[in-house]
Amino acid sequence: MFEVKQTEEMLNKTFRLPASLLEELARIAEHEKVSVNNLVRQCCEYALSNMKTEK
């Protein structure tokens, strides 16, 4: 059965990134059939989850 899931509140934030990085992100997003926004969000979540921190 189809279930509508609530999503976390989304906010807008502007970031400045090098053109070469944006081009690479766009290529990857197109290849994976996801939006650039979705790809950047997933990259950030992965980086934060795998970041080494001093304890």
PyMOL Python script that loads the backbone (N, CA, C, O; Angstrom):
from pymol import cmd

cmd.read_pdbstr("""\
ATOM      1  N   MET A   1       0.845  -1.175   0.000  1.00  0.00           N
ATOM      2  CA  MET A   1       0.000   0.000   0.000  1.00  0.00           C
ATOM      3  C   MET A   1       0.892   1.241   0.000  1.00  0.00           C
ATOM      4  O   MET A   1       1.908   1.285   0.694  1.00  0.00           O
ATOM      5  N   PHE A   2       0.506   2.237  -0.777  1.00  0.00           N
ATOM      6  CA  PHE A   2       1.245   3.497  -0.838  1.00  0.00           C
ATOM      7  C   PHE A   2       1.087   4.248   0.470  1.00  0.00           C
ATOM      8  O   PHE A   2      -0.019   4.386   0.992  1.00  0.00           O
ATOM      9  N   GLU A   3       2.203   4.732   0.993  1.00  0.00           N
ATOM     10  CA  GLU A   3       2.184   5.492   2.242  1.00  0.00           C
ATOM     11  C   GLU A   3       2.905   6.814   2.027  1.00  0.00           C
ATOM     12  O   GLU A   3       4.054   6.833   1.586  1.00  0.00           O
ATOM     13  N   VAL A   4       2.241   7.910   2.334  1.00  0.00           N
ATOM     14  CA  VAL A   4       2.854   9.230   2.226  1.00  0.00           C
ATOM     15  C   VAL A   4       3.691   9.462   3.470  1.00  0.00           C
ATOM     16  O   VAL A   4       3.185   9.398   4.590  1.00  0.00           O
ATOM     17  N   LYS A   5       4.979   9.733   3.266  1.00  0.00           N
ATOM     18  CA  LYS A   5       5.882   9.945   4.397  1.00  0.00           C
ATOM     19  C   LYS A   5       6.167  11.428   4.571  1.00  0.00           C
ATOM     20  O   LYS A   5       6.339  12.158   3.594  1.00  0.00           O
ATOM     21  N   GLN A   6       6.214  11.858   5.803  1.00  0.00           N
ATOM     22  CA  GLN A   6       6.566  13.236   6.115  1.00  0.00           C
ATOM     23  C   GLN A   6       8.073  13.401   5.956  1.00  0.00           C
ATOM     24  O   GLN A   6       8.845  12.523   6.340  1.00  0.00           O
ATOM     25  N   THR A   7       8.477  14.506   5.400  1.00  0.00           N
ATOM     26  CA  THR A   7       9.905  14.764   5.248  1.00  0.00           C
ATOM     27  C   THR A   7      10.334  15.829   6.247  1.00  0.00           C
ATOM     28  O   THR A   7       9.530  16.616   6.744  1.00  0.00           O
ATOM     29  N   GLU A   8      11.608  15.820   6.515  1.00  0.00           N
ATOM     30  CA  GLU A   8      12.176  16.820   7.408  1.00  0.00           C
ATOM     31  C   GLU A   8      12.027  18.199   6.761  1.00  0.00           C
ATOM     32  O   GLU A   8      12.083  18.325   5.537  1.00  0.00           O
ATOM     33  N   GLU A   9      11.841  19.215   7.573  1.00  0.00           N
ATOM     34  CA  GLU A   9      11.732  20.577   7.057  1.00  0.00           C
ATOM     35  C   GLU A   9      12.991  20.929   6.280  1.00  0.00           C
ATOM     36  O   GLU A   9      14.104  20.677   6.743  1.00  0.00           O
ATOM     37  N   MET A  10      12.819  21.504   5.111  1.00  0.00           N
ATOM     38  CA  MET A  10      13.944  21.910   4.273  1.00  0.00           C
ATOM     39  C   MET A  10      14.088  23.429   4.329  1.00  0.00           C
ATOM     40  O   MET A  10      13.095  24.156   4.316  1.00  0.00           O
ATOM     41  N   LEU A  11      15.320  23.895   4.391  1.00  0.00           N
ATOM     42  CA  LEU A  11      15.625  25.318   4.397  1.00  0.00           C
ATOM     43  C   LEU A  11      16.538  25.635   3.228  1.00  0.00           C
ATOM     44  O   LEU A  11      17.247  24.758   2.733  1.00  0.00           O
ATOM     45  N   ASN A  12      16.524  26.880   2.786  1.00  0.00           N
ATOM     46  CA  ASN A  12      17.404  27.318   1.707  1.00  0.00           C
ATOM     47  C   ASN A  12      18.663  27.936   2.273  1.00  0.00           C
ATOM     48  O   ASN A  12      18.616  28.652   3.273  1.00  0.00           O
ATOM     49  N   LYS A  13      19.794  27.660   1.633  1.00  0.00           N
ATOM     50  CA  LYS A  13      21.079  28.257   1.997  1.00  0.00           C
ATOM     51  C   LYS A  13      21.894  28.352   0.716  1.00  0.00           C
ATOM     52  O   LYS A  13      21.912  27.414  -0.080  1.00  0.00           O
ATOM     53  N   THR A  14      22.561  29.468   0.515  1.00  0.00           N
ATOM     54  CA  THR A  14      23.371  29.660  -0.681  1.00  0.00           C
ATOM     55  C   THR A  14      24.826  29.369  -0.375  1.00  0.00           C
ATOM     56  O   THR A  14      25.369  29.852   0.619  1.00  0.00           O
ATOM     57  N   PHE A  15      25.463  28.574  -1.239  1.00  0.00           N
ATOM     58  CA  PHE A  15      26.886  28.267  -1.123  1.00  0.00           C
ATOM     59  C   PHE A  15      27.570  28.616  -2.428  1.00  0.00           C
ATOM     60  O   PHE A  15      26.990  28.463  -3.503  1.00  0.00           O
ATOM     61  N   ARG A  16      28.801  29.085  -2.333  1.00  0.00           N
ATOM     62  CA  ARG A  16      29.596  29.363  -3.521  1.00  0.00           C
ATOM     63  C   ARG A  16      30.592  28.223  -3.678  1.00  0.00           C
ATOM     64  O   ARG A  16      31.375  27.938  -2.771  1.00  0.00           O
ATOM     65  N   LEU A  17      30.555  27.572  -4.841  1.00  0.00           N
ATOM     66  CA  LEU A  17      31.434  26.447  -5.118  1.00  0.00           C
ATOM     67  C   LEU A  17      32.170  26.696  -6.425  1.00  0.00           C
ATOM     68  O   LEU A  17      31.643  27.379  -7.303  1.00  0.00           O
ATOM     69  N   PRO A  18      33.378  26.156  -6.575  1.00  0.00           N
ATOM     70  CA  PRO A  18      34.113  26.316  -7.827  1.00  0.00           C
ATOM     71  C   PRO A  18      33.313  25.732  -8.997  1.00  0.00           C
ATOM     72  O   PRO A  18      32.619  24.727  -8.848  1.00  0.00           O
ATOM     73  N   ALA A  19      33.422  26.376 -10.155  1.00  0.00           N
ATOM     74  CA  ALA A  19      32.692  25.931 -11.343  1.00  0.00           C
ATOM     75  C   ALA A  19      33.015  24.483 -11.680  1.00  0.00           C
ATOM     76  O   ALA A  19      32.127  23.723 -12.068  1.00  0.00           O
ATOM     77  N   SER A  20      34.278  24.095 -11.536  1.00  0.00           N
ATOM     78  CA  SER A  20      34.665  22.721 -11.874  1.00  0.00           C
ATOM     79  C   SER A  20      33.961  21.706 -10.966  1.00  0.00           C
ATOM     80  O   SER A  20      33.585  20.626 -11.423  1.00  0.00           O
ATOM     81  N   LEU A  21      33.782  22.042  -9.700  1.00  0.00           N
ATOM     82  CA  LEU A  21      33.090  21.147  -8.771  1.00  0.00           C
ATOM     83  C   LEU A  21      31.609  21.050  -9.135  1.00  0.00           C
ATOM     84  O   LEU A  21      31.034  19.962  -9.125  1.00  0.00           O
ATOM     85  N   LEU A  22      30.997  22.182  -9.453  1.00  0.00           N
ATOM     86  CA  LEU A  22      29.588  22.173  -9.844  1.00  0.00           C
ATOM     87  C   LEU A  22      29.368  21.364 -11.114  1.00  0.00           C
ATOM     88  O   LEU A  22      28.376  20.646 -11.234  1.00  0.00           O
ATOM     89  N   GLU A  23      30.298  21.481 -12.065  1.00  0.00           N
ATOM     90  CA  GLU A  23      30.193  20.708 -13.304  1.00  0.00           C
ATOM     91  C   GLU A  23      30.283  19.214 -13.015  1.00  0.00           C
ATOM     92  O   GLU A  23      29.526  18.424 -13.580  1.00  0.00           O
ATOM     93  N   GLU A  24      31.206  18.825 -12.138  1.00  0.00           N
ATOM     94  CA  GLU A  24      31.350  17.413 -11.789  1.00  0.00           C
ATOM     95  C   GLU A  24      30.106  16.896 -11.065  1.00  0.00           C
ATOM     96  O   GLU A  24      29.632  15.794 -11.344  1.00  0.00           O
ATOM     97  N   LEU A  25      29.583  17.695 -10.138  1.00  0.00           N
ATOM     98  CA  LEU A  25      28.360  17.305  -9.434  1.00  0.00           C
ATOM     99  C   LEU A  25      27.195  17.141 -10.414  1.00  0.00           C
ATOM    100  O   LEU A  25      26.407  16.203 -10.290  1.00  0.00           O
ATOM    101  N   ALA A  26      27.088  18.038 -11.371  1.00  0.00           N
ATOM    102  CA  ALA A  26      26.011  17.961 -12.361  1.00  0.00           C
ATOM    103  C   ALA A  26      26.141  16.700 -13.211  1.00  0.00           C
ATOM    104  O   ALA A  26      25.142  16.046 -13.509  1.00  0.00           O
ATOM    105  N   ARG A  27      27.371  16.356 -13.604  1.00  0.00           N
ATOM    106  CA  ARG A  27      27.595  15.139 -14.401  1.00  0.00           C
ATOM    107  C   ARG A  27      27.199  13.892 -13.607  1.00  0.00           C
ATOM    108  O   ARG A  27      26.525  13.001 -14.124  1.00  0.00           O
ATOM    109  N   ILE A  28      27.625  13.845 -12.355  1.00  0.00           N
ATOM    110  CA  ILE A  28      27.315  12.686 -11.509  1.00  0.00           C
ATOM    111  C   ILE A  28      25.807  12.585 -11.279  1.00  0.00           C
ATOM    112  O   ILE A  28      25.230  11.502 -11.379  1.00  0.00           O
ATOM    113  N   ALA A  29      25.175  13.715 -10.973  1.00  0.00           N
ATOM    114  CA  ALA A  29      23.731  13.723 -10.722  1.00  0.00           C
ATOM    115  C   ALA A  29      22.967  13.229 -11.949  1.00  0.00           C
ATOM    116  O   ALA A  29      22.028  12.442 -11.827  1.00  0.00           O
ATOM    117  N   GLU A  30      23.367  13.687 -13.114  1.00  0.00           N
ATOM    118  CA  GLU A  30      22.700  13.251 -14.344  1.00  0.00           C
ATOM    119  C   GLU A  30      22.887  11.747 -14.551  1.00  0.00           C
ATOM    120  O   GLU A  30      21.939  11.040 -14.894  1.00  0.00           O
ATOM    121  N   HIS A  31      24.098  11.270 -14.342  1.00  0.00           N
ATOM    122  CA  HIS A  31      24.387   9.837 -14.511  1.00  0.00           C
ATOM    123  C   HIS A  31      23.576   8.988 -13.537  1.00  0.00           C
ATOM    124  O   HIS A  31      23.099   7.912 -13.898  1.00  0.00           O
ATOM    125  N   GLU A  32      23.418   9.467 -12.306  1.00  0.00           N
ATOM    126  CA  GLU A  32      22.696   8.723 -11.267  1.00  0.00           C
ATOM    127  C   GLU A  32      21.194   9.001 -11.274  1.00  0.00           C
ATOM    128  O   GLU A  32      20.442   8.413 -10.496  1.00  0.00           O
ATOM    129  N   LYS A  33      20.768   9.900 -12.157  1.00  0.00           N
ATOM    130  CA  LYS A  33      19.348  10.269 -12.288  1.00  0.00           C
ATOM    131  C   LYS A  33      18.763  10.815 -10.981  1.00  0.00           C
ATOM    132  O   LYS A  33      17.679  10.421 -10.551  1.00  0.00           O
ATOM    133  N   VAL A  34      19.505  11.725 -10.369  1.00  0.00           N
ATOM    134  CA  VAL A  34      19.039  12.446  -9.184  1.00  0.00           C
ATOM    135  C   VAL A  34      19.290  13.929  -9.420  1.00  0.00           C
ATOM    136  O   VAL A  34      20.033  14.298 -10.330  1.00  0.00           O
ATOM    137  N   SER A  35      18.680  14.771  -8.615  1.00  0.00           N
ATOM    138  CA  SER A  35      18.930  16.207  -8.737  1.00  0.00           C
ATOM    139  C   SER A  35      20.289  16.542  -8.125  1.00  0.00           C
ATOM    140  O   SER A  35      20.801  15.806  -7.282  1.00  0.00           O
ATOM    141  N   VAL A  36      20.858  17.654  -8.558  1.00  0.00           N
ATOM    142  CA  VAL A  36      22.123  18.104  -7.975  1.00  0.00           C
ATOM    143  C   VAL A  36      21.917  18.371  -6.488  1.00  0.00           C
ATOM    144  O   VAL A  36      22.784  18.053  -5.675  1.00  0.00           O
ATOM    145  N   ASN A  37      20.778  18.950  -6.132  1.00  0.00           N
ATOM    146  CA  ASN A  37      20.482  19.216  -4.726  1.00  0.00           C
ATOM    147  C   ASN A  37      20.498  17.924  -3.908  1.00  0.00           C
ATOM    148  O   ASN A  37      21.091  17.869  -2.831  1.00  0.00           O
ATOM    149  N   ASN A  38      19.846  16.897  -4.425  1.00  0.00           N
ATOM    150  CA  ASN A  38      19.802  15.609  -3.734  1.00  0.00           C
ATOM    151  C   ASN A  38      21.212  15.038  -3.584  1.00  0.00           C
ATOM    152  O   ASN A  38      21.559  14.529  -2.519  1.00  0.00           O
ATOM    153  N   LEU A  39      22.019  15.117  -4.629  1.00  0.00           N
ATOM    154  CA  LEU A  39      23.391  14.613  -4.577  1.00  0.00           C
ATOM    155  C   LEU A  39      24.220  15.368  -3.543  1.00  0.00           C
ATOM    156  O   LEU A  39      24.934  14.749  -2.754  1.00  0.00           O
ATOM    157  N   VAL A  40      24.135  16.687  -3.538  1.00  0.00           N
ATOM    158  CA  VAL A  40      24.902  17.494  -2.582  1.00  0.00           C
ATOM    159  C   VAL A  40      24.470  17.174  -1.154  1.00  0.00           C
ATOM    160  O   VAL A  40      25.313  17.066  -0.263  1.00  0.00           O
ATOM    161  N   ARG A  41      23.168  17.021  -0.927  1.00  0.00           N
ATOM    162  CA  ARG A  41      22.670  16.664   0.404  1.00  0.00           C
ATOM    163  C   ARG A  41      23.234  15.328   0.853  1.00  0.00           C
ATOM    164  O   ARG A  41      23.683  15.188   1.991  1.00  0.00           O
ATOM    165  N   GLN A  42      23.211  14.345  -0.040  1.00  0.00           N
ATOM    166  CA  GLN A  42      23.738  13.023   0.303  1.00  0.00           C
ATOM    167  C   GLN A  42      25.244  13.071   0.559  1.00  0.00           C
ATOM    168  O   GLN A  42      25.739  12.409   1.472  1.00  0.00           O
ATOM    169  N   CYS A  43      25.971  13.848  -0.239  1.00  0.00           N
ATOM    170  CA  CYS A  43      27.416  13.991  -0.030  1.00  0.00           C
ATOM    171  C   CYS A  43      27.703  14.610   1.341  1.00  0.00           C
ATOM    172  O   CYS A  43      28.594  14.152   2.056  1.00  0.00           O
ATOM    173  N   CYS A  44      26.956  15.640   1.701  1.00  0.00           N
ATOM    174  CA  CYS A  44      27.151  16.294   3.000  1.00  0.00           C
ATOM    175  C   CYS A  44      26.822  15.344   4.144  1.00  0.00           C
ATOM    176  O   CYS A  44      27.564  15.270   5.124  1.00  0.00           O
ATOM    177  N   GLU A  45      25.713  14.617   4.025  1.00  0.00           N
ATOM    178  CA  GLU A  45      25.339  13.665   5.073  1.00  0.00           C
ATOM    179  C   GLU A  45      26.407  12.587   5.233  1.00  0.00           C
ATOM    180  O   GLU A  45      26.755  12.219   6.355  1.00  0.00           O
ATOM    181  N   TYR A  46      26.925  12.083   4.118  1.00  0.00           N
ATOM    182  CA  TYR A  46      27.969  11.054   4.168  1.00  0.00           C
ATOM    183  C   TYR A  46      29.230  11.608   4.823  1.00  0.00           C
ATOM    184  O   TYR A  46      29.821  10.962   5.688  1.00  0.00           O
ATOM    185  N   ALA A  47      29.640  12.811   4.406  1.00  0.00           N
ATOM    186  CA  ALA A  47      30.858  13.417   4.954  1.00  0.00           C
ATOM    187  C   ALA A  47      30.734  13.629   6.462  1.00  0.00           C
ATOM    188  O   ALA A  47      31.673  13.341   7.204  1.00  0.00           O
ATOM    189  N   LEU A  48      29.599  14.122   6.918  1.00  0.00           N
ATOM    190  CA  LEU A  48      29.401  14.356   8.351  1.00  0.00           C
ATOM    191  C   LEU A  48      29.363  13.045   9.136  1.00  0.00           C
ATOM    192  O   LEU A  48      29.880  12.973  10.252  1.00  0.00           O
ATOM    193  N   SER A  49      28.759  12.018   8.562  1.00  0.00           N
ATOM    194  CA  SER A  49      28.679  10.721   9.239  1.00  0.00           C
ATOM    195  C   SER A  49      30.034  10.037   9.336  1.00  0.00           C
ATOM    196  O   SER A  49      30.264   9.232  10.239  1.00  0.00           O
ATOM    197  N   ASN A  50      30.933  10.356   8.406  1.00  0.00           N
ATOM    198  CA  ASN A  50      32.229   9.681   8.350  1.00  0.00           C
ATOM    199  C   ASN A  50      33.394  10.585   8.735  1.00  0.00           C
ATOM    200  O   ASN A  50      34.555  10.224   8.545  1.00  0.00           O
ATOM    201  N   MET A  51      33.083  11.751   9.273  1.00  0.00           N
ATOM    202  CA  MET A  51      34.114  12.705   9.649  1.00  0.00           C
ATOM    203  C   MET A  51      34.795  12.267  10.938  1.00  0.00           C
ATOM    204  O   MET A  51      34.139  11.891  11.909  1.00  0.00           O
ATOM    205  N   LYS A  52      36.109  12.321  10.927  1.00  0.00           N
ATOM    206  CA  LYS A  52      36.856  12.012  12.143  1.00  0.00           C
ATOM    207  C   LYS A  52      36.855  13.247  13.023  1.00  0.00           C
ATOM    208  O   LYS A  52      37.161  14.350  12.569  1.00  0.00           O
ATOM    209  N   THR A  53      36.512  13.052  14.275  1.00  0.00           N
ATOM    210  CA  THR A  53      36.493  14.168  15.217  1.00  0.00           C
ATOM    211  C   THR A  53      37.400  13.840  16.392  1.00  0.00           C
ATOM    212  O   THR A  53      37.571  12.678  16.759  1.00  0.00           O
ATOM    213  N   GLU A  54      37.973  14.873  16.967  1.00  0.00           N
ATOM    214  CA  GLU A  54      38.805  14.688  18.153  1.00  0.00           C
ATOM    215  C   GLU A  54      37.899  14.513  19.354  1.00  0.00           C
ATOM    216  O   GLU A  54      36.916  15.236  19.517  1.00  0.00           O
ATOM    217  N   LYS A  55      38.236  13.553  20.189  1.00  0.00           N
ATOM    218  CA  LYS A  55      37.401  13.292  21.370  1.00  0.00           C
ATOM    219  C   LYS A  55      38.073  13.744  22.625  1.00  0.00           C
ATOM    220  O   LYS A  55      37.512  13.600  23.711  1.00  0.00           O
TER     221      LYS A  55
END
""", "prot")
cmd.dss("prot")
cmd.show_as("cartoon", "prot")
cmd.util.cbc("prot")
cmd.orient("prot")
